[in-house]
Amino acid sequence: MYERRNWSLLLPLKVYSPTLLRSINSLYLTYIMFTLTEGTIWDISLRHILNMQAHIYLARKKSCF
């Protein structure tokens, strides 16, 4: 039951923006790698990058309509 609920949360992301999801996955992998070496600096920079990507995606979506 828990897996099904988890999947329903991920489904809209996969439908709307597969490229955004792919880039988040790659960023998450780099985040894991850098967390093993340096902690807080990379955490802040990753949050900033994800924030910027979300803004870019929303701007593109608005310009389409």
PQR file of N, CA, C, O and H, with PARSE charges and radii, in Angstrom:
ATOM      1  N   MET A   1       0.830  -1.199   0.000 -0.4000 1.5000
ATOM      2  CA  MET A   1       0.000   0.000   0.000 -0.0000 2.0000
ATOM      3  C   MET A   1       0.868   1.253   0.000  0.5500 1.7000
ATOM      4  O   MET A   1       0.561   2.234  -0.677 -0.5500 1.4000
ATOM      5  N   TYR A   2       1.953   1.210   0.765 -0.4000 1.5000
ATOM      6  CA  TYR A   2       2.845   2.367   0.830 -0.0000 2.0000
ATOM      7  C   TYR A   2       3.490   2.642  -0.523  0.5500 1.7000
ATOM      8  O   TYR A   2       3.633   3.798  -0.923 -0.5500 1.4000
ATOM      9  H   TYR A   2       2.203   0.413   1.315  0.4000 1.0000
ATOM     10  N   GLU A   3       3.882   1.579  -1.230 -0.4000 1.5000
ATOM     11  CA  GLU A   3       4.520   1.748  -2.541 -0.0000 2.0000
ATOM     12  C   GLU A   3       3.567   2.388  -3.540  0.5500 1.7000
ATOM     13  O   GLU A   3       3.976   3.218  -4.351 -0.5500 1.4000
ATOM     14  H   GLU A   3       3.766   0.640  -0.905  0.4000 1.0000
ATOM     15  N   ARG A   4       2.308   2.004  -3.481 -0.4000 1.5000
ATOM     16  CA  ARG A   4       1.328   2.545  -4.417 -0.0000 2.0000
ATOM     17  C   ARG A   4       1.144   4.046  -4.180  0.5500 1.7000
ATOM     18  O   ARG A   4       1.052   4.822  -5.132 -0.5500 1.4000
ATOM     19  H   ARG A   4       1.976   1.329  -2.822  0.4000 1.0000
ATOM     20  N   ARG A   5       1.091   4.451  -2.911 -0.4000 1.5000
ATOM     21  CA  ARG A   5       0.937   5.864  -2.585 -0.0000 2.0000
ATOM     22  C   ARG A   5       2.165   6.657  -3.058  0.5500 1.7000
ATOM     23  O   ARG A   5       2.043   7.762  -3.588 -0.5500 1.4000
ATOM     24  H   ARG A   5       1.166   3.821  -2.138  0.4000 1.0000
ATOM     25  N   ASN A   6       3.324   6.077  -2.858 -0.4000 1.5000
ATOM     26  CA  ASN A   6       4.566   6.703  -3.294 -0.0000 2.0000
ATOM     27  C   ASN A   6       4.582   6.886  -4.804  0.5500 1.7000
ATOM     28  O   ASN A   6       5.016   7.926  -5.300 -0.5500 1.4000
ATOM     29  H   ASN A   6       3.423   5.179  -2.428  0.4000 1.0000
ATOM     30  N   TRP A   7       4.115   5.888  -5.532 -0.4000 1.5000
ATOM     31  CA  TRP A   7       4.100   5.944  -6.992 -0.0000 2.0000
ATOM     32  C   TRP A   7       3.152   7.030  -7.478  0.5500 1.7000
ATOM     33  O   TRP A   7       3.451   7.723  -8.450 -0.5500 1.4000
ATOM     34  H   TRP A   7       3.763   5.043  -5.129  0.4000 1.0000
ATOM     35  N   SER A   8       2.003   7.186  -6.807 -0.4000 1.5000
ATOM     36  CA  SER A   8       1.031   8.198  -7.230 -0.0000 2.0000
ATOM     37  C   SER A   8       1.597   9.606  -7.040  0.5500 1.7000
ATOM     38  O   SER A   8       1.217  10.529  -7.759 -0.5500 1.4000
ATOM     39  H   SER A   8       1.760   6.623  -6.017  0.4000 1.0000
ATOM     40  N   LEU A   9       2.494   9.770  -6.083 -0.4000 1.5000
ATOM     41  CA  LEU A   9       3.138  11.076  -5.900 -0.0000 2.0000
ATOM     42  C   LEU A   9       4.142  11.345  -7.012  0.5500 1.7000
ATOM     43  O   LEU A   9       4.300  12.487  -7.444 -0.5500 1.4000
ATOM     44  H   LEU A   9       2.803   9.020  -5.499  0.4000 1.0000
ATOM     45  N   LEU A  10       4.817  10.303  -7.474 -0.4000 1.5000
ATOM     46  CA  LEU A  10       5.832  10.472  -8.509 -0.0000 2.0000
ATOM     47  C   LEU A  10       5.242  10.545  -9.911  0.5500 1.7000
ATOM     48  O   LEU A  10       5.881  11.063 -10.827 -0.5500 1.4000
ATOM     49  H   LEU A  10       4.688   9.376  -7.123  0.4000 1.0000
ATOM     50  N   LEU A  11       4.034  10.033 -10.082 -0.4000 1.5000
ATOM     51  CA  LEU A  11       3.438   9.946 -11.415 -0.0000 2.0000
ATOM     52  C   LEU A  11       3.287  11.295 -12.115  0.5500 1.7000
ATOM     53  O   LEU A  11       3.659  11.392 -13.285 -0.5500 1.4000
ATOM     54  H   LEU A  11       3.515   9.613  -9.337  0.4000 1.0000
ATOM     55  N   PRO A  12       2.760  12.351 -11.465 -0.5600 1.5000
ATOM     56  CA  PRO A  12       2.640  13.634 -12.169  0.2800 2.0000
ATOM     57  C   PRO A  12       3.975  14.170 -12.659  0.5500 1.7000
ATOM     58  O   PRO A  12       4.048  14.757 -13.738 -0.5500 1.4000
ATOM     59  N   LEU A  13       5.030  13.976 -11.880 -0.4000 1.5000
ATOM     60  CA  LEU A  13       6.356  14.430 -12.313 -0.0000 2.0000
ATOM     61  C   LEU A  13       6.774  13.724 -13.589  0.5500 1.7000
ATOM     62  O   LEU A  13       7.310  14.351 -14.503 -0.5500 1.4000
ATOM     63  H   LEU A  13       4.970  13.499 -11.003  0.4000 1.0000
ATOM     64  N   LYS A  14       6.532  12.432 -13.658 -0.4000 1.5000
ATOM     65  CA  LYS A  14       6.945  11.671 -14.834 -0.0000 2.0000
ATOM     66  C   LYS A  14       6.114  12.050 -16.052  0.5500 1.7000
ATOM     67  O   LYS A  14       6.614  12.042 -17.177 -0.5500 1.4000
ATOM     68  H   LYS A  14       6.096  11.922 -12.916  0.4000 1.0000
ATOM     69  N   VAL A  15       4.851  12.379 -15.830 -0.4000 1.5000
ATOM     70  CA  VAL A  15       3.989  12.739 -16.951 -0.0000 2.0000
ATOM     71  C   VAL A  15       4.347  14.123 -17.476  0.5500 1.7000
ATOM     72  O   VAL A  15       4.477  14.318 -18.685 -0.5500 1.4000
ATOM     73  H   VAL A  15       4.445  12.385 -14.917  0.4000 1.0000
ATOM     74  N   TYR A  16       4.505  15.079 -16.570 -0.4000 1.5000
ATOM     75  CA  TYR A  16       4.671  16.466 -16.997 -0.0000 2.0000
ATOM     76  C   TYR A  16       6.074  16.773 -17.494  0.5500 1.7000
ATOM     77  O   TYR A  16       6.235  17.437 -18.519 -0.5500 1.4000
ATOM     78  H   TYR A  16       4.400  14.920 -15.588  0.4000 1.0000
ATOM     79  N   SER A  17       7.085  16.301 -16.785 -0.4000 1.5000
ATOM     80  CA  SER A  17       8.437  16.739 -17.131 -0.0000 2.0000
ATOM     81  C   SER A  17       9.464  15.630 -16.954  0.5500 1.7000
ATOM     82  O   SER A  17      10.138  15.573 -15.926 -0.5500 1.4000
ATOM     83  H   SER A  17       6.954  15.762 -15.953  0.4000 1.0000
ATOM     84  N   PRO A  18       9.593  14.746 -17.943 -0.5600 1.5000
ATOM     85  CA  PRO A  18      10.612  13.693 -17.839  0.2800 2.0000
ATOM     86  C   PRO A  18      12.032  14.248 -17.860  0.5500 1.7000
ATOM     87  O   PRO A  18      12.924  13.692 -17.218 -0.5500 1.4000
ATOM     88  N   THR A  19      12.251  15.350 -18.601 -0.4000 1.5000
ATOM     89  CA  THR A  19      13.602  15.917 -18.658 -0.0000 2.0000
ATOM     90  C   THR A  19      13.978  16.534 -17.320  0.5500 1.7000
ATOM     91  O   THR A  19      15.117  16.404 -16.872 -0.5500 1.4000
ATOM     92  H   THR A  19      11.527  15.802 -19.123  0.4000 1.0000
ATOM     93  N   LEU A  20      13.027  17.205 -16.680 -0.4000 1.5000
ATOM     94  CA  LEU A  20      13.290  17.790 -15.365 -0.0000 2.0000
ATOM     95  C   LEU A  20      13.592  16.695 -14.355  0.5500 1.7000
ATOM     96  O   LEU A  20      14.496  16.823 -13.530 -0.5500 1.4000
ATOM     97  H   LEU A  20      12.101  17.311 -17.043  0.4000 1.0000
ATOM     98  N   LEU A  21      12.819  15.614 -14.432 -0.4000 1.5000
ATOM     99  CA  LEU A  21      13.029  14.500 -13.514 -0.0000 2.0000
ATOM    100  C   LEU A  21      14.399  13.865 -13.732  0.5500 1.7000
ATOM    101  O   LEU A  21      15.078  13.492 -12.775 -0.5500 1.4000
ATOM    102  H   LEU A  21      12.084  15.510 -15.102  0.4000 1.0000
ATOM    103  N   ARG A  22      14.800  13.746 -14.997 -0.4000 1.5000
ATOM    104  CA  ARG A  22      16.107  13.172 -15.317 -0.0000 2.0000
ATOM    105  C   ARG A  22      17.224  14.051 -14.761  0.5500 1.7000
ATOM    106  O   ARG A  22      18.189  13.545 -14.187 -0.5500 1.4000
ATOM    107  H   ARG A  22      14.249  14.050 -15.775  0.4000 1.0000
ATOM    108  N   SER A  23      17.095  15.363 -14.931 -0.4000 1.5000
ATOM    109  CA  SER A  23      18.141  16.264 -14.446 -0.0000 2.0000
ATOM    110  C   SER A  23      18.196  16.257 -12.926  0.5500 1.7000
ATOM    111  O   SER A  23      19.274  16.355 -12.338 -0.5500 1.4000
ATOM    112  H   SER A  23      16.312  15.774 -15.397  0.4000 1.0000
ATOM    113  N   ILE A  24      17.025  16.141 -12.285 -0.4000 1.5000
ATOM    114  CA  ILE A  24      17.019  16.058 -10.821 -0.0000 2.0000
ATOM    115  C   ILE A  24      17.706  14.779 -10.367  0.5500 1.7000
ATOM    116  O   ILE A  24      18.448  14.788  -9.385 -0.5500 1.4000
ATOM    117  H   ILE A  24      16.150  16.062 -12.763  0.4000 1.0000
ATOM    118  N   ASN A  25      17.464  13.678 -11.074 -0.4000 1.5000
ATOM    119  CA  ASN A  25      18.110  12.412 -10.726 -0.0000 2.0000
ATOM    120  C   ASN A  25      19.625  12.515 -10.842  0.5500 1.7000
ATOM    121  O   ASN A  25      20.348  12.038  -9.967 -0.5500 1.4000
ATOM    122  H   ASN A  25      16.861  13.670 -11.872  0.4000 1.0000
ATOM    123  N   SER A  26      20.112  13.137 -11.923 -0.4000 1.5000
ATOM    124  CA  SER A  26      21.560  13.264 -12.098 -0.0000 2.0000
ATOM    125  C   SER A  26      22.147  14.197 -11.044  0.5500 1.7000
ATOM    126  O   SER A  26      23.239  13.953 -10.530 -0.5500 1.4000
ATOM    127  H   SER A  26      19.524  13.524 -12.633  0.4000 1.0000
ATOM    128  N   LEU A  27      21.416  15.272 -10.721 -0.4000 1.5000
ATOM    129  CA  LEU A  27      21.885  16.179  -9.677 -0.0000 2.0000
ATOM    130  C   LEU A  27      21.912  15.475  -8.325  0.5500 1.7000
ATOM    131  O   LEU A  27      22.810  15.713  -7.516 -0.5500 1.4000
ATOM    132  H   LEU A  27      20.529  15.470 -11.138  0.4000 1.0000
ATOM    133  N   TYR A  28      20.937  14.616  -8.079 -0.4000 1.5000
ATOM    134  CA  TYR A  28      20.886  13.894  -6.819 -0.0000 2.0000
ATOM    135  C   TYR A  28      22.068  12.945  -6.678  0.5500 1.7000
ATOM    136  O   TYR A  28      22.613  12.778  -5.587 -0.5500 1.4000
ATOM    137  H   TYR A  28      20.208  14.423  -8.736  0.4000 1.0000
ATOM    138  N   LEU A  29      22.462  12.322  -7.794 -0.4000 1.5000
ATOM    139  CA  LEU A  29      23.629  11.440  -7.764 -0.0000 2.0000
ATOM    140  C   LEU A  29      24.897  12.225  -7.445  0.5500 1.7000
ATOM    141  O   LEU A  29      25.718  11.785  -6.641 -0.5500 1.4000
ATOM    142  H   LEU A  29      22.019  12.458  -8.680  0.4000 1.0000
ATOM    143  N   THR A  30      25.056  13.395  -8.081 -0.4000 1.5000
ATOM    144  CA  THR A  30      26.230  14.217  -7.773 -0.0000 2.0000
ATOM    145  C   THR A  30      26.166  14.704  -6.337  0.5500 1.7000
ATOM    146  O   THR A  30      27.193  14.824  -5.669 -0.5500 1.4000
ATOM    147  H   THR A  30      24.389  13.752  -8.734  0.4000 1.0000
ATOM    148  N   TYR A  31      24.956  14.985  -5.860 -0.4000 1.5000
ATOM    149  CA  TYR A  31      24.781  15.418  -4.473 -0.0000 2.0000
ATOM    150  C   TYR A  31      25.258  14.345  -3.502  0.5500 1.7000
ATOM    151  O   TYR A  31      25.933  14.646  -2.518 -0.5500 1.4000
ATOM    152  H   TYR A  31      24.122  14.887  -6.402  0.4000 1.0000
ATOM    153  N   ILE A  32      24.906  13.094  -3.783 -0.4000 1.5000
ATOM    154  CA  ILE A  32      25.345  11.984  -2.926 -0.0000 2.0000
ATOM    155  C   ILE A  32      26.869  11.877  -2.946  0.5500 1.7000
ATOM    156  O   ILE A  32      27.502  11.686  -1.907 -0.5500 1.4000
ATOM    157  H   ILE A  32      24.358  12.850  -4.583  0.4000 1.0000
ATOM    158  N   MET A  33      27.452  12.002  -4.147 -0.4000 1.5000
ATOM    159  CA  MET A  33      28.906  11.900  -4.258 -0.0000 2.0000
ATOM    160  C   MET A  33      29.602  13.001  -3.466  0.5500 1.7000
ATOM    161  O   MET A  33      30.573  12.749  -2.752 -0.5500 1.4000
ATOM    162  H   MET A  33      26.938  12.157  -4.990  0.4000 1.0000
ATOM    163  N   PHE A  34      29.095  14.224  -3.601 -0.4000 1.5000
ATOM    164  CA  PHE A  34      29.753  15.346  -2.933 -0.0000 2.0000
ATOM    165  C   PHE A  34      29.486  15.356  -1.432  0.5500 1.7000
ATOM    166  O   PHE A  34      30.307  15.850  -0.660 -0.5500 1.4000
ATOM    167  H   PHE A  34      28.307  14.429  -4.181  0.4000 1.0000
ATOM    168  N   THR A  35      28.353  14.818  -1.016 -0.4000 1.5000
ATOM    169  CA  THR A  35      28.050  14.766   0.414 -0.0000 2.0000
ATOM    170  C   THR A  35      29.051  13.878   1.140  0.5500 1.7000
ATOM    171  O   THR A  35      29.367  14.106   2.308 -0.5500 1.4000
ATOM    172  H   THR A  35      27.686  14.416  -1.644  0.4000 1.0000
ATOM    173  N   LEU A  36      29.549  12.857   0.433 -0.4000 1.5000
ATOM    174  CA  LEU A  36      30.542  11.984   1.049 -0.0000 2.0000
ATOM    175  C   LEU A  36      31.838  12.743   1.315  0.5500 1.7000
ATOM    176  O   LEU A  36      32.566  12.419   2.253 -0.5500 1.4000
ATOM    177  H   LEU A  36      29.292  12.672  -0.515  0.4000 1.0000
ATOM    178  N   THR A  37      32.132  13.757   0.490 -0.4000 1.5000
ATOM    179  CA  THR A  37      33.372  14.507   0.673 -0.0000 2.0000
ATOM    180  C   THR A  37      33.158  15.782   1.483  0.5500 1.7000
ATOM    181  O   THR A  37      33.809  15.988   2.508 -0.5500 1.4000
ATOM    182  H   THR A  37      31.541  14.020  -0.272  0.4000 1.0000
ATOM    183  N   GLU A  38      32.240  16.642   1.021 -0.4000 1.5000
ATOM    184  CA  GLU A  38      31.988  17.911   1.703 -0.0000 2.0000
ATOM    185  C   GLU A  38      30.501  18.017   2.005  0.5500 1.7000
ATOM    186  O   GLU A  38      29.671  17.672   1.163 -0.5500 1.4000
ATOM    187  H   GLU A  38      31.712  16.475   0.188  0.4000 1.0000
ATOM    188  N   GLY A  39      30.156  18.491   3.196 -0.4000 1.5000
ATOM    189  CA  GLY A  39      28.753  18.477   3.588 -0.0000 2.0000
ATOM    190  C   GLY A  39      27.905  19.655   3.157  0.5500 1.7000
ATOM    191  O   GLY A  39      27.205  19.595   2.146 -0.5500 1.4000
ATOM    192  H   GLY A  39      30.830  18.772   3.879  0.4000 1.0000
ATOM    193  N   THR A  40      27.974  20.736   3.937 -0.4000 1.5000
ATOM    194  CA  THR A  40      26.933  21.764   3.857 -0.0000 2.0000
ATOM    195  C   THR A  40      27.042  22.645   2.621  0.5500 1.7000
ATOM    196  O   THR A  40      26.021  23.100   2.106 -0.5500 1.4000
ATOM    197  H   THR A  40      28.543  20.785   4.758  0.4000 1.0000
ATOM    198  N   ILE A  41      28.258  22.899   2.131 -0.4000 1.5000
ATOM    199  CA  ILE A  41      28.439  23.797   0.983 -0.0000 2.0000
ATOM    200  C   ILE A  41      27.704  23.247  -0.229  0.5500 1.7000
ATOM    201  O   ILE A  41      26.995  23.978  -0.919 -0.5500 1.4000
ATOM    202  H   ILE A  41      29.088  22.529   2.550  0.4000 1.0000
ATOM    203  N   TRP A  42      27.878  21.946  -0.486 -0.4000 1.5000
ATOM    204  CA  TRP A  42      27.251  21.329  -1.652 -0.0000 2.0000
ATOM    205  C   TRP A  42      25.747  21.236  -1.484  0.5500 1.7000
ATOM    206  O   TRP A  42      25.005  21.311  -2.464 -0.5500 1.4000
ATOM    207  H   TRP A  42      28.455  21.352   0.075  0.4000 1.0000
ATOM    208  N   ASP A  43      25.291  21.071  -0.249 -0.4000 1.5000
ATOM    209  CA  ASP A  43      23.854  21.010   0.025 -0.0000 2.0000
ATOM    210  C   ASP A  43      23.189  22.318  -0.384  0.5500 1.7000
ATOM    211  O   ASP A  43      22.141  22.317  -1.031 -0.5500 1.4000
ATOM    212  H   ASP A  43      25.893  21.010   0.546  0.4000 1.0000
ATOM    213  N   ILE A  44      23.809  23.439  -0.002 -0.4000 1.5000
ATOM    214  CA  ILE A  44      23.263  24.755  -0.339 -0.0000 2.0000
ATOM    215  C   ILE A  44      23.279  24.968  -1.847  0.5500 1.7000
ATOM    216  O   ILE A  44      22.297  25.449  -2.413 -0.5500 1.4000
ATOM    217  H   ILE A  44      24.660  23.440   0.523  0.4000 1.0000
ATOM    218  N   SER A  45      24.383  24.614  -2.503 -0.4000 1.5000
ATOM    219  CA  SER A  45      24.486  24.835  -3.946 -0.0000 2.0000
ATOM    220  C   SER A  45      23.494  23.958  -4.703  0.5500 1.7000
ATOM    221  O   SER A  45      22.937  24.394  -5.711 -0.5500 1.4000
ATOM    222  H   SER A  45      25.180  24.223  -2.043  0.4000 1.0000
ATOM    223  N   LEU A  46      23.262  22.729  -4.237 -0.4000 1.5000
ATOM    224  CA  LEU A  46      22.305  21.852  -4.914 -0.0000 2.0000
ATOM    225  C   LEU A  46      20.894  22.403  -4.795  0.5500 1.7000
ATOM    226  O   LEU A  46      20.130  22.374  -5.760 -0.5500 1.4000
ATOM    227  H   LEU A  46      23.714  22.375  -3.419  0.4000 1.0000
ATOM    228  N   ARG A  47      20.542  22.907  -3.607 -0.4000 1.5000
ATOM    229  CA  ARG A  47      19.217  23.502  -3.439 -0.0000 2.0000
ATOM    230  C   ARG A  47      19.046  24.683  -4.372  0.5500 1.7000
ATOM    231  O   ARG A  47      17.973  24.880  -4.942 -0.5500 1.4000
ATOM    232  H   ARG A  47      21.162  22.930  -2.823  0.4000 1.0000
ATOM    233  N   HIS A  48      20.091  25.465  -4.528 -0.4000 1.5000
ATOM    234  CA  HIS A  48      20.037  26.624  -5.419 -0.0000 2.0000
ATOM    235  C   HIS A  48      19.821  26.185  -6.866  0.5500 1.7000
ATOM    236  O   HIS A  48      19.006  26.769  -7.579 -0.5500 1.4000
ATOM    237  H   HIS A  48      20.963  25.305  -4.064  0.4000 1.0000
ATOM    238  N   ILE A  49      20.551  25.158  -7.296 -0.4000 1.5000
ATOM    239  CA  ILE A  49      20.424  24.664  -8.678 -0.0000 2.0000
ATOM    240  C   ILE A  49      19.019  24.124  -8.922  0.5500 1.7000
ATOM    241  O   ILE A  49      18.420  24.417  -9.957 -0.5500 1.4000
ATOM    242  H   ILE A  49      21.214  24.684  -6.717  0.4000 1.0000
ATOM    243  N   LEU A  50      18.487  23.345  -7.991 -0.4000 1.5000
ATOM    244  CA  LEU A  50      17.142  22.790  -8.156 -0.0000 2.0000
ATOM    245  C   LEU A  50      16.107  23.901  -8.202  0.5500 1.7000
ATOM    246  O   LEU A  50      15.146  23.826  -8.969 -0.5500 1.4000
ATOM    247  H   LEU A  50      18.973  23.107  -7.151  0.4000 1.0000
ATOM    248  N   ASN A  51      16.298  24.928  -7.388 -0.4000 1.5000
ATOM    249  CA  ASN A  51      15.394  26.067  -7.376 -0.0000 2.0000
ATOM    250  C   ASN A  51      15.405  26.764  -8.729  0.5500 1.7000
ATOM    251  O   ASN A  51      14.352  27.094  -9.274 -0.5500 1.4000
ATOM    252  H   ASN A  51      17.078  24.988  -6.766  0.4000 1.0000
ATOM    253  N   MET A  52      16.610  26.989  -9.274 -0.4000 1.5000
ATOM    254  CA  MET A  52      16.732  27.646 -10.572 -0.0000 2.0000
ATOM    255  C   MET A  52      16.080  26.805 -11.664  0.5500 1.7000
ATOM    256  O   MET A  52      15.398  27.349 -12.533 -0.5500 1.4000
ATOM    257  H   MET A  52      17.465  26.721  -8.832  0.4000 1.0000
ATOM    258  N   GLN A  53      16.276  25.490 -11.633 -0.4000 1.5000
ATOM    259  CA  GLN A  53      15.685  24.617 -12.651 -0.0000 2.0000
ATOM    260  C   GLN A  53      14.168  24.647 -12.589  0.5500 1.7000
ATOM    261  O   GLN A  53      13.498  24.617 -13.621 -0.5500 1.4000
ATOM    262  H   GLN A  53      16.830  25.048 -10.927  0.4000 1.0000
ATOM    263  N   ALA A  54      13.628  24.704 -11.378 -0.4000 1.5000
ATOM    264  CA  ALA A  54      12.173  24.786 -11.234 -0.0000 2.0000
ATOM    265  C   ALA A  54      11.653  26.089 -11.829  0.5500 1.7000
ATOM    266  O   ALA A  54      10.615  26.098 -12.491 -0.5500 1.4000
ATOM    267  H   ALA A  54      14.172  24.728 -10.540  0.4000 1.0000
ATOM    268  N   HIS A  55      12.371  27.195 -11.597 -0.4000 1.5000
ATOM    269  CA  HIS A  55      11.962  28.484 -12.158 -0.0000 2.0000
ATOM    270  C   HIS A  55      12.021  28.468 -13.677  0.5500 1.7000
ATOM    271  O   HIS A  55      11.120  28.980 -14.341 -0.5500 1.4000
ATOM    272  H   HIS A  55      13.214  27.188 -11.060  0.4000 1.0000
ATOM    273  N   ILE A  56      13.075  27.884 -14.228 -0.4000 1.5000
ATOM    274  CA  ILE A  56      13.220  27.816 -15.689 -0.0000 2.0000
ATOM    275  C   ILE A  56      12.088  26.991 -16.284  0.5500 1.7000
ATOM    276  O   ILE A  56      11.507  27.363 -17.304 -0.5500 1.4000
ATOM    277  H   ILE A  56      13.807  27.468 -13.688  0.4000 1.0000
ATOM    278  N   TYR A  57      11.776  25.863 -15.639 -0.4000 1.5000
ATOM    279  CA  TYR A  57      10.704  24.997 -16.141 -0.0000 2.0000
ATOM    280  C   TYR A  57       9.358  25.721 -16.127  0.5500 1.7000
ATOM    281  O   TYR A  57       8.584  25.624 -17.079 -0.5500 1.4000
ATOM    282  H   TYR A  57      12.247  25.561 -14.810  0.4000 1.0000
ATOM    283  N   LEU A  58       9.085  26.450 -15.036 -0.4000 1.5000
ATOM    284  CA  LEU A  58       7.819  27.175 -14.944 -0.0000 2.0000
ATOM    285  C   LEU A  58       7.748  28.288 -15.977  0.5500 1.7000
ATOM    286  O   LEU A  58       6.687  28.540 -16.548 -0.5500 1.4000
ATOM    287  H   LEU A  58       9.714  26.528 -14.262  0.4000 1.0000
ATOM    288  N   ALA A  59       8.872  28.956 -16.219 -0.4000 1.5000
ATOM    289  CA  ALA A  59       8.891  30.024 -17.219 -0.0000 2.0000
ATOM    290  C   ALA A  59       8.630  29.462 -18.618  0.5500 1.7000
ATOM    291  O   ALA A  59       7.904  30.069 -19.406 -0.5500 1.4000
ATOM    292  H   ALA A  59       9.734  28.751 -15.755  0.4000 1.0000
ATOM    293  N   ARG A  60       9.213  28.321 -18.923 -0.4000 1.5000
ATOM    294  CA  ARG A  60       8.981  27.686 -20.226 -0.0000 2.0000
ATOM    295  C   ARG A  60       7.527  27.262 -20.375  0.5500 1.7000
ATOM    296  O   ARG A  60       6.931  27.406 -21.442 -0.5500 1.4000
ATOM    297  H   ARG A  60       9.803  27.828 -18.283  0.4000 1.0000
ATOM    298  N   LYS A  61       6.965  26.739 -19.291 -0.4000 1.5000
ATOM    299  CA  LYS A  61       5.580  26.275 -19.331 -0.0000 2.0000
ATOM    300  C   LYS A  61       4.635  27.454 -19.576  0.5500 1.7000
ATOM    301  O   LYS A  61       3.660  27.325 -20.316 -0.5500 1.4000
ATOM    302  H   LYS A  61       7.449  26.622 -18.423  0.4000 1.0000
ATOM    303  N   LYS A  62       4.922  28.602 -18.953 -0.4000 1.5000
ATOM    304  CA  LYS A  62       4.082  29.786 -19.143 -0.0000 2.0000
ATOM    305  C   LYS A  62       4.194  30.315 -20.566  0.5500 1.7000
ATOM    306  O   LYS A  62       3.201  30.753 -21.147 -0.5500 1.4000
ATOM    307  H   LYS A  62       5.714  28.707 -18.352  0.4000 1.0000
ATOM    308  N   SER A  63       5.387  30.277 -21.126 -0.4000 1.5000
ATOM    309  CA  SER A  63       5.576  30.817 -22.477 -0.0000 2.0000
ATOM    310  C   SER A  63       4.926  29.932 -23.536  0.5500 1.7000
ATOM    311  O   SER A  63       4.622  30.402 -24.633 -0.5500 1.4000
ATOM    312  H   SER A  63       6.194  29.921 -20.655  0.4000 1.0000
ATOM    313  N   CYS A  64       4.709  28.645 -23.215 -0.4000 1.5000
ATOM    314  CA  CYS A  64       4.077  27.743 -24.181 -0.0000 2.0000
ATOM    315  C   CYS A  64       2.606  28.090 -24.383  0.5500 1.7000
ATOM    316  O   CYS A  64       2.081  27.969 -25.489 -0.5500 1.4000
ATOM    317  H   CYS A  64       4.956  28.263 -22.324  0.4000 1.0000
ATOM    318  N   PHE A  65       1.939  28.526 -23.304 -0.4000 1.5000
ATOM    319  CA  PHE A  65       0.496  28.775 -23.406 -0.0000 2.0000
ATOM    320  C   PHE A  65       0.186  30.181 -23.864  0.5500 1.7000
ATOM    321  O   PHE A  65      -0.983  30.543 -23.998 -0.5500 1.4000
ATOM    322  H   PHE A  65       2.365  28.625 -22.405  0.4000 1.0000
TER
END
